[in-house]
Amino acid sequence: MLNNRQDELLKLIVEEYVKNVRPVSSKSLCESLKCSSATIRSEMSMLEELGLLEKTHTSSGRIPSEKGYRYYVDHLMVPKDLTGDDMLKLQTIVKNNQLILSDSIMKSLEIISELTDCTIISLGSSSNNTVVSKVEVIPITDNSVVGIIVTDTGHVENRNIMLNEKISVTEIKQTVDIINKYIVGTPLNEVNEKLEFEVKPIIGKNVTSQKKLFEMFCSFINDVVSDSNIQMAGRNNILKQPEFNDVSKIRNILEKFDDREFIKKITDKKDNDEGDINIYIGSENAFDDDISIIKTTYPINGENRTIALIGPKRMEYDRVITLLNYLRDNM
């Protein structure tokens, strides 16, 4: 463990670097610590020898190392109180009883993403625990409809479906009625099999237009099934972070955001007790050595969901944890 002055020094360096994204010099810390620049330089050298600070090539100042961030999170960080503005923005969503569940979650994610400039993801439990409640189709024009699928957890997905030809409202209703008859009450991970082996043969006996309509619905339902457990906000926020100026690194991170199977693995890692905040810094996660992931779980309608906030190692851990705790406790 560090002595009191070293603790305070490391805490100041982490929080100043997070705020300003510039290596921290000994001179800038003299007033806060009420000691000479020479004393601070000596302590900074000690912290560097312990692997808690790093020296950059372009400055004589220091920045936190991965080990330094971990020490800060485990021993020095104090969660911040929510500001009035932060709380007001979140309360307008979590206390709005007019919103359906999926919209409430999505809007909350968007607000936290906006407040932190990070990417935030909500992941549901395994799709074998979620079943289809209803499929609906609303005609919009002669050659377009909106497909809607609702699950028992309140999750709602919709897609615009373009039709290659004009199909009567009656045929659309007949096709949807057949689909509903067979897949309502079916776990999401079994929907594709039921469509292929039970619904398709029945549709195949009907008119050609219904076959084409069924194929379009299958494509829509397959998309929903694959994405139903994932909601994401702020995907491109990584582009705002000054430390990510390498094109290949940014491309690699954005490709991982698009990889649904990779994203789902975020919930695979064994965490501490349910409801705890878990922080994975740099090499502790599989995303990227310059990325941190902060996770927690919360129960909704009998389903455990995971919130994962993804951002640079240089993030406001004290503020992020407070925001996630508020969302978890009030969703």
N, C-alpha and C positions, 0 to 999 in steps of 0.2 A: 504494500500500500504506500501511497505517497504521503508526504507531510502536508499540513494545512495550506502552506503557501504554494506548493506545487499543485495541489488540487485546484486552488483558486486560479492559478496561472493557466492550467490546462482548460478549465471551464471558460475563462475569458477568451482564450485563443480559439477554441471551437466556436463559441457564439459570435465572435467578431468575424471569423472566416466565413461562417454560414451567412452572415449578414452582408459582408462586403466583397466576398470572393477574391480577396487579395491576401497574400502571405502577410502574417502579422509580425511586426518588428518589436524589438524590446522597448524602443523609445515610446511607442504608442501605449504601452502598458504601465509606464512609470507612475502616472497620476492615480490610476485605479488601484495599484498595489502599494503605492506609497513607498517605493524603494528605487534605488539607483538603476540606471540602465545596465551597468556592469553586473549587478546582482541578478537582474532578470535574465541577462544573457547566460549567466552561469546555470541558472535553473532550467532555462530552455535547452541548454546543452545536455543536462542531466536527463530531461524528458526525451530528448532525441536518442540518447544512449539506451534508454529503456524501450525504445521503439514506439513511443506515443506521439512523437512529432516527426515531421520530415522537413528537410530543407530543399527548396526548389532551386533550379539552375539559374533562374532569372532574378532572384531576389535574395537578400540576406535574411529575410523573414522566414517564419516557419508556418507549416500548415499541419492540421491533424492527420495522423496516419489512420489506417483502418483499426489498428489496435487502440489508438487514441479515441476514436469515436466509440468503440466498444466500452472503454473505461468510462467515458463521459456518460453514456447511456446507463451503464450499470451502477455507477457510484455518484455522479455529480448532477445529473439532470433533474430538474424539478418541473413537473408539468405546469404549463401556463394556464391561467384562468381564461375562459372564453371572453373575448371582447363583446361589448354590447352589439356591435354590428354583426359579428359572426353568429351570435346566438339568435338574433332577429332573423337573419337569412335562413337558418336551419329550422327555426320554429315555424316559419311560414309554410314549411313542407310537412314536418313531422306532426303538426297539429291540424293539418288540413284533412278533415275526414271525408271530403268529397273526392279525394284522389284514390284510385285503385292502388293496390299494393305495389305492383310493378312500376307504376309511374312515380309513386312516392320514393321508392328506392332509387330510381334513375335520377330524379331531380335532386335528391340528397347527394348522390355521387357527384353530380355536375357542380353543385355548390362547393363541396369539399375540394374537388379538383381545381376549381377556380381560385379558392382561397389559398391553396398550397402550391399551385403550378406543378402538380404531380399528376400521374395517371392513377386512377382508382378503379378497382374491379370488385364486383360482387359476384360470388360464385355459390351456386346452390349445391345441395347434396347430390348424390348419385341419382341419375334419371330413373332408376328403377324404383325410387321412392315417390316419384311424381307421376300423376296420371292425367290423361286428357279428360277435361270436363265437357268441352263443346268445340265444334268447328262451325264457323259461320262464313257465308260469302255474301257480300253486298254489291250488287251491280252498280257501276258508276256510269259507264257509257256502253255503247253497243259492243265494244271490243275490249272492255277492261272491267275488272271487279277488284274488290278488296277482300282478301282472305284473312280470317281471324281465327286464332286458336287460343283457347283458354285452358289452363291447368287447375288442378284442385288446390294449388297453393295461392291462387289469385294472379298468377303470371299470365299476362296477355301479350301476344305477338300479332302483328298484322303486316301484310305485304300487299303491294299493288301487283296484280296478275294481269298481264296483257294477253288477250285471246287472239288467235290467228284468224278467227272468223267470227261472225255474229252467231251467238248461241242464245236460244230463248231462255227467259227467266225460269220457265217450267223445267227445262232440262238441267239448268244449274241447280235448282232446288232438289230435283230427283237425285242427282249425283251426290250432293252434300248430305242428303238424308241417308243414302246408302253408306257413305263414309262414317257418318255419326253413329249409325246403328252398330257398326263393327268396332270402332276404335274408342268410343267414349268409355271411360273406366279402364283403359289400357295403359300400363306404364309406358313412359316415353321411350324407354330402350327397347320396347317390343312393338312399337307402332309400325316401323318399316316392314317387319316380317309379316304383320297382320295385313297391311296394305297389299303386299306382294302376293301372298298365298290365299287370302280369304276375300279381299275386296276386288282385286283385279279380275279374277275369273267371273265374278258377277257382272262387273262393268262391261267385260268383254262380250257379254251376250246382248248388250244394248246397242244403241245407234252409235255410229262413228264419232259424232260430235262429243258424246259423253266420254268416249275413250280418250279423246284429246284433252278434254277438260280434266279428266281424272289424272292424266300424266302431269298436267300443270299443277294440280293440287298436291300431287305426290312430291313434286319438286319443292313447293312451298313448305309442306309439312316436314320434309327432310331437313330443310334449312332451319326451321324452328326447333326441331328436335336436337340438332347439333349445337344450336346457340342458346337454348332455353335456360340453361343454368348459368349463363354468363352475361353480365351487364358491365359495360366499360364506359368511363368518361375521361376526357383529357388525354386521349391516345397520343396526340402530337405535342403535348407539353414538354416532352424531352427536348424538343427543338429550341425551347426558350432557355435552356440551361447553358451557361457560358462554357462549362467544362466539356460539353459534348460538341466539339467542333470538327470531329473526324467523321467524314462521310461514311466510311465503311462501318464504324462503330454504331452510328445512328441507324444505318440500314439494318444492321444485325438486330438491334433492339426493336425496331419497328416490325421486322419480320416475326419476331417472337410474339409481339402483341397480336399479330394476325394468325398465329398458330394456336388454334383452339385446344388441341391436345396438350401443348406445352403449358398453356395458361391453366388448364384443369389440374396439372400436376402441382400447382401452387398449394392446393389443398391436401396433397399427399404427404407433405412433410409433417412429421409428428411434432406437435406443439406441446406447450405446457397445458395446464388445466383449461378446460373450455371457458371462454370469456376473458382470459388473460390477453394482454397485448404482447405479441411476440415480434421481435425485431431481428432481421437478418441483414447483416452489413457486409457489402462487398463479396468476398469469397465464400461467405456463409450461405449465399444463395446461388442458384444455377442461372440467374439471369445475366449478370455482368459484374465484373469486379469493381466497377465504379457506381453500382446501383445498390440501394438499400430497399428492402421490402418490410413493411410493417403490417401485421395481420392481427385480426381478432375474429371471433365468431359470435353470432347472435341467433337466437331461435325465433322463427316466425311460422305460425300455423303448423307447428309440429316439425318444421324442417330447419336444420341447422345450416345457416349460410355463413360464408367467409367473406370478410371485407379485407382486401389487400391493397395497400397504397404503395406505389412504386415510384421512386424518384432517385435523385443523386445521393451519394453518401453525405454530401453537404446539404442536409435538409434541417428544418426546424423540428427536431424530434420532440421537443417539449410542447410545441403547439399541435403537431400532428396527432400525438397521443391523446391530447385533450379532445380534439375534434372527433377522433374515432370512438373514444369512450362515450361522448355525447350521442353520437349516431347509434351506437350499439345499445345504449340504455334507453333511448327514446323512440326507436324505430317502431 
